[in-house]
Amino acid sequence: MSTAYWFGANDFIYRWVNLNAIKRLVEADALKMEIIPNPKEVDGVKVLQLETAAGAAIRFFDRAIGINVHRSRFLPVKATSDLLLVQSDLYTLADGNVSRNSARANPENPSIELGPEFKKVSNFLSRFKSIPSIIDLDSLSVSGDVWFGANIVLKGKVKIAAKEGVKLEIPDGAVLANKEINGPEDLSG
């Protein structure tokens, strides 16, 4: 039996599929998936994205079942703020399993909001020499032209908002705890 495994559109369901069953349905032209129009705006241009709900295909399979899996079992990455979480020291990857760092006392993930300068993965990656330590972070908000050095530690509630037209560089080794940064003058002390 050929089997595939993936995360579906619903973040709480694992799906296992017999590939031979899919092949039979495709060859019989029996997968009548509905098109879902999804209007969006990309870089200021209005577009219409056409989607299908892969999970809705379950109705075409005999004896299909779904299994609810708690969100703690996997970490979806849908935005660069999610990418920051999974690349940080908050999680480790060993033998294909993602596990949470036991040094974090708070059971919740930190709230992370990154401005549009961090939206594209290439921009996100270029703005970090290394991903900061966030074990003790409660929330992070970053906006403007902000660049992170290496070996930075973020704790508590941190807000970094570069003034318009100013490139704000967080220096290597900085420890920011319950701090609001709007310019280089806020980094001292």
Secondary structure as the mmCIF struct_conf table of DSSP 4:
data_model
#
loop_
_struct_conf.conf_type_id
_struct_conf.id
_struct_conf.beg_label_comp_id
_struct_conf.beg_label_asym_id
_struct_conf.beg_label_seq_id
_struct_conf.end_label_comp_id
_struct_conf.end_label_asym_id
_struct_conf.end_label_seq_id
STRN STRN1 THR A 3 PHE A 7
BEND BEND1 ALA A 9 ASN A 10
TURN_TY1_P TURN_TY1_P1 ASP A 11 PHE A 12
STRN STRN2 ILE A 13 ASN A 18
HELX_RH_AL_P HELX_RH_AL_P1 LEU A 19 GLU A 27
TURN_TY1_P TURN_TY1_P2 ALA A 28 ASP A 29
HELX_LH_PP_P HELX_LH_PP_P1 MET A 33 ILE A 35
STRN STRN3 ILE A 36 VAL A 42
TURN_TY1_P TURN_TY1_P3 ASP A 43 GLY A 44
STRN STRN4 VAL A 45 GLU A 51
HELX_RH_3T_P HELX_RH_3T_P1 ALA A 54 PHE A 60
BEND BEND2 PHE A 61 PHE A 61
TURN_TY1_P TURN_TY1_P4 ASP A 62 ARG A 63
STRN STRN5 ILE A 67 ASN A 68
HELX_RH_3T_P HELX_RH_3T_P2 ARG A 71 ARG A 73
BEND BEND3 ALA A 79 ALA A 79
HELX_RH_AL_P HELX_RH_AL_P2 THR A 80 GLN A 87
BEND BEND4 SER A 88 SER A 88
TURN_TY1_P TURN_TY1_P5 ASP A 89 LEU A 90
STRN STRN6 TYR A 91 ALA A 94
TURN_TY1_P TURN_TY1_P6 ASP A 95 GLY A 96
STRN STRN7 ASN A 97 ARG A 100
TURN_TY1_P TURN_TY1_P7 SER A 102 ALA A 103
BEND BEND5 PRO A 107 GLU A 108
HELX_LH_PP_P HELX_LH_PP_P2 ASN A 109 PRO A 110
STRN STRN8 SER A 111 LEU A 114
HELX_RH_3T_P HELX_RH_3T_P3 PRO A 116 PHE A 118
BEND BEND6 LYS A 119 LYS A 120
HELX_RH_AL_P HELX_RH_AL_P3 VAL A 121 SER A 126
TURN_TY1_P TURN_TY1_P8 ARG A 127 ARG A 127
STRN STRN9 PHE A 128 PHE A 128
BEND BEND7 LYS A 129 SER A 130
HELX_LH_PP_P HELX_LH_PP_P3 ILE A 131 PRO A 132
STRN STRN10 SER A 133 SER A 133
TURN_TY1_P TURN_TY1_P9 ILE A 135 ASP A 136
STRN STRN11 LEU A 137 SER A 143
BEND BEND8 GLY A 144 ASP A 145
STRN STRN12 VAL A 146 PHE A 148
BEND BEND9 ALA A 150 ASN A 151
STRN STRN13 VAL A 153 ALA A 161
HELX_LH_PP_P HELX_LH_PP_P4 ALA A 162 LYS A 163
TURN_TY1_P TURN_TY1_P10 GLU A 164 GLY A 165
STRN STRN14 LEU A 168 ILE A 170
HELX_LH_PP_P HELX_LH_PP_P5 PRO A 171 PRO A 171
TURN_TY1_P TURN_TY1_P11 ASP A 172 GLY A 173
STRN STRN15 VAL A 175 ILE A 181
BEND BEND10 ASN A 182 GLY A 183
HELX_RH_3T_P HELX_RH_3T_P4 PRO A 184 ASP A 186
BEND BEND11 LEU A 187 LEU A 187
#
